[in-house]
Amino acid sequence: MTTKSRIEWTEHTWNPVLGCTKISAGCKHCYAETLSRRLQAMGTPGYEQGFKTVRLMANRVQEPLLRKRPTVYFVNSMSDLFHKNVPTAFIDQVFDVMAQAPQHTFQVLTKRAERLAAYSLTRDIPPHVWMGVSVENRKSGVPRIAHLQRARATVRFLSVEPLIEHVGVLDLAGIDWAIVGGESGPGARPMKAEWAQSVQAQCDAQGVAFFFKQWGAFGVDGERRSKKANGRELGGRTWDDMPAVAMA
């Protein structure tokens, strides 16, 4: 079933695919892997095979059609829709359901940016389906932006989380929204304020909506404490901006 989410930038999660494999440095302390192990230990249906086996959950594909009240869905919070082990025909099924539910907004986020772009260029992507990529560092994350920029989408967004290093100068042409956050959980890597502030300043200069999600396990002072204690302020304010094109 779809689940009400505690993620600050969405409302519900929808997981027609479960399981994933690591592809870059941002995956090192994957929250979905940690949660999957917990759900497996609890005997939750769908998690019996662990996290590293990608499973197509055909019984979940139609779920958004059962909800009439509009909401915002984060698609595959526990996987990656564009993983190599997800057949294109199954991705088609997921997008077909999204097309049939224009009352909802769907946020599709991937680290497989090249496949996302290639797929979108051969399909009509509904305007209520947002396409996004993860940008955790310069080596793996920043190159994904170029793939997203050539993708067919009304709203393109970046999840700059976990931000594990300064990502440098960014070309944000065609990008509508950027989410920034630090890493949480055991083994979390600290995020420096100047890294997040650099992304915010570049978003401001290039007309991109900016959302600061969290500090993570470490606060602005570099001290480790609970995520809640670290708060969500950056530079003395809370950033909750949403894509302007989506609000029109």
Phi, psi and omega per residue, in radians:
M1 nan 2.756 3.028
T2 -1.246 2.686 -3.019
T3 -2.256 2.396 3.036
K4 -1.121 2.352 -2.988
S5 -1.853 2.587 3.004
R6 -1.691 0.044 3.078
I7 -1.212 2.261 -2.963
E8 -1.110 -0.472 -3.016
W9 -1.773 0.175 3.098
T10 -2.467 -3.108 -3.138
E11 -2.110 -0.716 3.125
H12 -2.379 2.755 3.018
T13 -1.976 2.574 -3.139
W14 -2.369 2.108 -3.021
N15 -2.125 1.389 3.045
P16 -1.276 -0.153 3.045
V17 -2.288 2.482 3.059
L18 -2.196 2.579 3.073
G19 1.593 2.655 -3.102
C20 -2.845 3.047 3.033
T21 -2.312 2.681 -3.066
K22 -1.279 2.459 -3.084
I23 -2.261 -0.320 -3.106
S24 -2.777 3.118 -3.046
A25 -1.070 -0.485 3.131
G26 -1.167 -0.294 -3.115
C27 -1.490 -0.113 -2.975
K28 -0.939 -0.802 -3.131
H29 -2.034 0.929 -3.038
C30 -1.003 2.121 3.141
Y31 -1.140 -0.597 -3.120
A32 -1.162 -0.634 3.103
E33 -1.146 -0.763 3.122
T34 -1.084 -0.793 3.141
L35 -1.157 -0.654 3.140
S36 -1.080 -0.729 3.106
R37 -1.080 -0.686 3.130
R38 -1.144 -0.768 -3.131
L39 -1.183 -0.608 3.084
Q40 -1.109 -0.769 3.128
A41 -1.106 -0.514 3.139
M42 -1.436 -0.126 -3.120
G43 1.338 0.435 -3.134
T44 -1.195 2.233 -3.138
P45 -0.975 2.370 3.128
G46 1.775 -0.293 -3.064
Y47 -1.924 0.206 -3.077
E48 -1.072 -0.546 -3.046
Q49 -1.604 0.126 -3.139
G50 1.416 -2.901 -3.015
F51 -1.680 -0.530 -3.001
K52 -1.368 -0.126 3.072
T53 -1.726 2.097 3.139
V54 -1.406 2.180 -3.110
R55 -2.100 2.358 3.061
L56 -1.579 2.086 -3.062
M57 -1.744 1.372 -3.069
A58 -1.020 -0.525 -3.121
N59 -1.250 -0.166 -3.116
R60 -1.800 -0.184 -2.994
V61 -1.044 -0.669 -3.050
Q62 -1.456 -0.057 -2.982
E63 -0.937 -0.770 -3.129
P64 -1.080 -0.414 -3.136
L65 -1.263 -0.302 -3.136
L66 -1.443 -0.229 -3.127
R67 -1.822 2.075 -3.135
K68 -1.565 -0.587 -3.131
R69 -1.216 2.255 -3.091
P70 -1.045 2.472 3.051
T71 -2.618 3.120 3.082
V72 -2.003 2.128 -3.115
Y73 -1.855 2.237 2.892
F74 -1.535 2.022 -3.046
V75 -1.486 2.114 3.097
N76 1.109 1.045 3.020
S77 -1.190 -0.307 -3.115
M78 -1.925 0.343 -3.131
S79 -2.934 -2.822 3.078
D80 -2.435 1.997 -3.069
L81 -1.018 -0.493 -3.091
F82 -1.759 0.355 3.022
H83 -1.043 2.576 -3.082
K84 -1.076 -0.393 -3.115
N85 -1.560 0.072 3.054
V86 -1.724 1.977 -3.101
P87 -1.085 2.564 3.124
T88 -1.017 -0.627 3.137
A89 -1.079 -0.605 3.113
F90 -1.278 -0.672 3.060
I91 -1.046 -0.702 3.082
D92 -1.003 -0.727 3.128
Q93 -1.082 -0.739 3.140
V94 -1.120 -0.773 3.136
F95 -1.207 -0.546 3.092
D96 -1.122 -0.734 3.091
V97 -1.121 -0.740 3.113
M98 -1.072 -0.692 3.122
A99 -1.110 -0.538 -3.128
Q100 -1.411 -0.083 -3.073
A101 -2.187 1.109 -3.084
P102 -1.187 -0.175 3.101
Q103 -1.265 -0.318 -3.121
H104 -1.787 2.810 2.945
T105 -1.905 2.323 -3.119
F106 -2.029 2.225 3.134
Q107 -1.890 1.893 -3.119
V108 -1.766 2.037 -3.083
L109 -2.095 2.353 -3.094
T110 -2.510 2.748 2.908
K111 -1.777 -0.124 3.102
R112 -1.658 1.153 -2.971
A113 -1.148 -0.611 -3.111
E114 -1.125 -0.706 3.128
R115 -1.221 -0.676 3.082
L116 -0.989 -0.846 -3.109
A117 -1.097 -0.820 -3.125
A118 -1.068 -0.736 3.141
Y119 -1.098 -0.823 -3.054
S120 -1.110 -0.528 -3.088
L121 -1.302 -0.170 3.111
T122 -1.964 0.164 -3.079
R123 -2.378 2.808 2.955
D124 -1.605 1.972 -3.124
I125 -1.574 2.063 -3.124
P126 -1.020 2.576 -3.099
P127 -1.134 -0.348 3.137
H128 -1.586 0.146 3.041
V129 -1.860 1.971 3.126
W130 -1.579 2.457 -3.128
M131 -2.007 2.251 -3.086
G132 -2.433 2.804 3.081
V133 -2.308 2.705 3.106
S134 -1.520 2.437 -3.125
V135 -2.350 1.529 -3.064
E136 -1.661 -0.385 -3.092
N137 -2.728 -3.065 -3.120
R138 -1.392 -0.702 -3.018
K139 -1.148 -0.910 -3.061
S140 -1.769 -0.647 -3.012
G141 -1.332 -0.882 -3.061
V142 -1.047 -0.720 3.115
P143 -1.055 -0.385 3.120
R144 -1.163 -0.441 -3.103
I145 -1.068 -0.734 -3.120
A146 -1.092 -0.664 3.101
H147 -1.145 -0.739 3.124
L148 -1.111 -0.653 -3.116
Q149 -1.107 -0.484 3.117
R150 -1.623 -0.043 3.132
A151 -1.309 2.624 3.082
R152 -1.488 1.966 -3.130
A153 -2.892 2.557 3.069
T154 -1.352 -0.661 3.100
V155 -2.150 2.173 3.075
R156 -2.040 2.342 -3.103
F157 -2.400 2.777 3.117
L158 -2.038 2.349 2.967
S159 -1.831 1.704 -3.098
V160 -1.577 1.190 -3.019
E161 -2.743 2.318 -0.107
P162 -1.281 2.321 3.107
L163 -1.396 1.861 -3.004
I164 -1.893 -0.002 3.027
E165 -2.872 2.955 3.057
H166 -1.168 2.196 -3.063
V167 -1.597 -0.015 3.044
G168 1.335 -2.757 -3.113
V169 -1.370 2.277 -3.077
L170 -2.020 2.383 2.959
D171 -1.603 1.928 -3.062
L172 -1.863 0.348 3.110
A173 -1.034 2.238 3.115
G174 1.443 -0.007 3.106
I175 -1.667 2.345 -3.064
D176 -1.772 -0.402 -2.963
W177 -2.717 2.482 3.059
A178 -2.334 2.272 3.077
I179 -1.879 2.306 3.120
V180 -2.154 2.432 3.094
G181 -2.800 2.718 3.066
G182 -1.559 3.101 -3.079
E183 -1.644 2.478 3.112
S184 -2.014 2.980 3.025
G185 1.555 3.079 3.132
P186 -1.043 2.382 3.118
G187 1.366 0.124 -3.095
A188 -0.995 2.501 3.083
R189 -1.694 2.320 -3.072
P190 -1.200 2.591 3.051
M191 -1.875 2.286 3.114
K192 -1.493 2.501 -3.095
A193 -1.000 -0.685 -3.079
E194 -1.147 -0.482 3.096
W195 -1.157 -0.841 -3.139
A196 -1.176 -0.695 -3.131
Q197 -1.159 -0.566 3.089
S198 -1.126 -0.758 3.113
V199 -1.123 -0.745 3.134
Q200 -1.059 -0.787 -3.125
A201 -1.109 -0.687 3.128
Q202 -1.207 -0.627 3.064
C203 -1.104 -0.777 -3.141
D204 -1.069 -0.745 -3.105
A205 -1.213 -0.495 -3.055
Q206 -1.900 0.197 3.039
G207 1.251 0.614 -3.126
V208 -1.889 2.283 3.100
A209 -1.109 2.467 -3.042
F210 -2.161 2.331 -3.133
F211 -2.257 2.063 3.089
F212 -1.688 1.946 -3.011
K213 -1.394 -0.848 -3.046
Q214 -3.000 2.775 2.986
W215 -1.423 -0.477 -3.071
G216 1.530 -2.559 -3.049
A217 -1.313 -0.325 -3.098
F218 -2.104 2.393 3.122
G219 -1.478 -3.094 -3.139
V220 -1.052 -0.452 3.135
D221 -1.505 0.009 3.131
G222 1.442 0.046 -3.137
E223 -1.531 2.439 3.128
R224 -1.467 2.287 3.086
R225 -2.768 -3.032 -3.126
S226 -1.195 2.657 3.112
K227 -0.966 -0.762 -3.111
K228 -1.108 -0.698 -3.129
A229 -1.159 -0.528 -3.130
N230 -1.297 -0.385 3.073
G231 1.294 -3.016 -3.081
R232 -2.183 0.211 -3.110
E233 -1.455 2.454 3.036
L234 -2.298 2.117 -3.131
G235 1.116 0.550 3.066
G236 1.476 0.160 3.113
R237 -2.600 2.861 3.076
T238 -1.698 2.338 -3.103
W239 -1.913 1.944 -3.120
D240 -2.194 0.479 -3.083
D241 -1.142 2.506 3.088
M242 -2.044 2.831 -3.115
P243 -1.005 2.224 -3.121
A244 -1.091 -0.652 -3.116
V245 -1.132 -0.535 -3.135
A246 -1.348 -0.369 -3.094
M247 -1.631 -0.104 -3.073
A248 -1.206 nan nan
